[in-house]
């Protein structure tokens, strides 16, 4: 925020290891830039940090974190030079070996605590041990052993699991650096009700962060979901319809759509929240709609739609039957007649051969034998005489034709050859 230099706020925000931020007064009005290492005053010594914020934004941050602008705010000595940075780097190199040795001492004493980090002061006069524990820990003996081991002043500071994750750092599931290690300082409680309001599955592996607690990001959009839920009706039991009981499966809060299924069917039907409110009111009055989208069966021409569907089904059945008839192969006719004529020659053999074969007339000689006839050894029926079967009927038909022409004497003829 660009403001005149005269009215410039003289307090600077300085960041230390693990994302810890504190406020110091720029008494000498040093020309500082974000990221500059500075030597600051701390109780019983000095420490090195990096400038993270300055100007009027620092005033707003102090109001937000409820830090008073009084004499308790310590000062900035100077911008760190190379000698200060070398000494600070030597102190940092002692942190990792001290952490490993301190964990061994804790195991020897049998203390139920988890040591997560160690931070040395840049003047090598003090070390702060950060730990987490479920219950109260008596670490008086531990402090004596650590002070004798490392020849420093020891400070034990208990932190929560969220603060521990912020100090260790890492990458979240969103692909960015953890919010607790970058900008979150005041951790608010997160409950499972925040996940229920957002229609999230209560899966601990998905809702938990690297600290083992519920993710802080569940609180980010909770207010938006709470305001959107005001227009969505509450469905405590299945909706009653003539098509079946509709059970709620899913709700889209921002699109204001709700999905229902009839009798736990796999097919889901989406309707808007206004229609759900109408059905709930009808059920409370003892009325039952036809289905989720219609109040009566004849609404929007349901009767005609059902009749059209029936006609379409019948048309499909007839078309399939026609296709089957066309695919059926025809039986050979000439070969059957020839075999029948050779098996049973008669006097009217010439008449049978002269008459053209009818393609659609079946061969009557292949029909079942009449009662009383005995099959031959080969399994076929005996030959049919001209006086029975098809030959007798054809002879009678020729006599009738001759009688109509005026030749009555043709009744006694035995065949066309006479």
PyMOL commands that set and color helices and strands:
alter all, ss='L'
color gray80, all
select helices_A, chain A and resi 17-19+56-64+82-109+140-150+161-168+179-181+192-197+204-207+216-219+222-231+273-284+302-327+334-343+349-354+364-366+390-405+408-412
alter helices_A, ss='H'
color red, helices_A
select strands_A, chain A and resi 11-15+21-25+37-42+45-54+76-79+114-120+126-132+153-158+239-241+244-252+257-262+269-272
alter strands_A, ss='S'
color yellow, strands_A
deselect
rebuild
show_as cartoon
